[in-house]
Amino acid sequence: MGGICALCGRQVAKLTEHHLIPRMRHRSRRTKRLHDREARNETISLCSPCHRNLHCVLTEKELADEYNSLDRLAAHEEIAKFIAWIRKRPAGTAVPVRRHTRRSEMAKEKRRRK
């Protein structure tokens, strides 16, 4: 179902639902202590490029702990830069999203520790 993306404000044919607190973090004790059930299940509608960009730039933990509101997401430097860029593109534009370098480094470090 189409509509307006909450981040970039573009009218698109298909929106995705983004959990402000990622579902993979819902069961952690810290998340349960800091956020009630209603807050954990809150979602926003995003276009695919914005949604992919969020998950490439921020880790699940960062999303849950620091960027769990629309205002905080939009204030993030890299995300704000992407939003400014994507707003100028027509809906349906294929947008390649690269993995964030820091996330790649974190994943490598995690594999080394195992």
URDAHU-V882129 format. One record per helix or strand of 3 or more residues. SS is the DSSP state (a for helix, b for strand). FROM is the first residue (numbers start at 0). TO is the last residue. If there is no record, write none. Layout:
ss={SS SS}
from={FROM FROM}
to={TO TO}
This chain:
ss={b a a a b a a a a a}
from={15 22 28 36 42 47 59 69 76 100}
to={18 24 33 39 45 56 64 74 85 112}
